[in-house]
Amino acid sequence: MENTGKPVTGRLLSLDALRGFDMFWIMGGGGVFTALAVVTGWPILTWWAEQCEHVQWHGFHFYDMIFPLFLFIAGISFPFSLAKRTASDEKRILIYKHVISRGLILILLGILYNNGVKFTFGTLRYGSVLGRIGLAWMLAALLFMNTNRNWRIIWCAVILLGYWFLMVLFPAHDLGSSDMFSQEGNLASHIDRLLMPGRLYRGNHDPEGLFSALPAIGTALLGMFTGEFLHSKYLSEKPMKKVLYMFLAAIALIIIGKVWDLAFPINKNLWSSSFVCFVGGLSLLLFSIFYLVIDVLQYKKWTLFFVVIGMNPITIYLVGRIINFSAADKFFFGGFADILPAPWAELVGNIGYVAIGWTFLYFLYKKKIFLKV
């Protein structure tokens, strides 16, 4: 956004770039940096390689942020989309139809992603990343459309506090655990064992289960609060102050999350309330930086690499499951890998994999082919 004194109304390049940055790590970026750590042995890269893996249960690594960051970004976009549709006099019922159909399509795509085209319905996995995004975003959007700002904040607080209280008050004892926040003893896993059809990802627990979708609504709402703040006329003539306020809100959320961690551990698998606040703060902090650099200070030339990815995130997520990019990687880069020592071969292979995926997305970008749900 240029410093023109106008509210943000158009497409945010920073949002596309941040979405691409987010997706980069799951389309092979993590593998590149892990291989770099092995080749160089540099402590900072070794540390980052550890950050490119999920923690087993309690705790946090950068990789645990990729999923909620995407949901947070989807939340930022919604107030802009809603305002555009409202300004064009689109009927309210059609907006509801769009929100609900988008949520349901993502849920169906998530089931397809997990299981392919299989008809063994009793053993399918119904929980999914796309399903969590679809359900949480849809419910948050419906709540956003039907409440004012104050009530949205109250609802977000009630959801996060309510989830915490329920987890503390009703631990599960069906598997013999006395730890209310363990994989076996938490209420969310217990409800999923009772209600979810098919198989759970970890046998007795699914990180994308039904009950833990409740606090994920809070993640989407935090993104929507951010989008609403950006879209508003408040401080529209002082974009640097908007950035400052977002930065301060991010720090506050991070602190709340870390303090809450003492009573309700930061845990992606449970999507704990402390996790929502902590990762929401990190997501807002990261977005603030992208927004400052790209839309306020107008440093845009470096963004193409990430924007190409960010314009087709669902495409690369689904295509990576269907198309064997590894075969193309081996075809184009296998010869180089064969003549190099093993650590370097691994690095070349990972860079090649990212390059193949990015080239595919760049072709779609140039042809203006974008998969939108």
Secondary structure, DSSP 8 states (H G I E B T S, - for coil): --SSS----S--HHHHHHHHHHHHIIIIIHHHHHHHHHHH--HHHHHHHHHTS--SSSS--GGGGHHHHHHHHHHHHHHHHHHHHHHTT--HHHHHHHHHHHHHHHHHHHHHHHH-S---GGG-----HHHHHHHHHHHHHHHHHTS-HHHHHHHHHHHHHHHHHHHHHS---TTS---TTSTTT-HHHHHHHHH--S--TTSS--TT-STTHHHHHHHHHHHHHHHHHHHSSTTTT-HHHHHHHHHHHHHHHHHHHHHHTTTS---TTTT-HHHHHHHHHHHHHHHHHHIIIIIIS---GGGHHHHHHHTSHHHHHHHHHHS-HHHHHHHHHHHHHHTS-HHHHHHHHHHHHHHHHHHHHHHHHHTT-----
